[in-house]
């Protein structure tokens, strides 16, 4: 299944996002969907004073996953 064809609900339901790396003002997280790992950026500027953990429930990062799907930055890891 391509990232463009995925539904946000199928990505976040009972799933975990794990920190992968940092680059140019973005923390990149990975989620596994259907046996394939995908990565997406989380803008640190947008977070303000929020805490980033090594692992989050994917639903807590749904805003960033949705944006990555729209921007086509939700890509295979």
Secondary structure, DSSP 4 states (H G I P E B T S, - for coil): --GGG--HHHHHTT-EEEEEEEETTEEEEEEEETTEEEEEEEEHHHHTTPPP-SEEEGGGGHHHHHHHHHHT--EE-
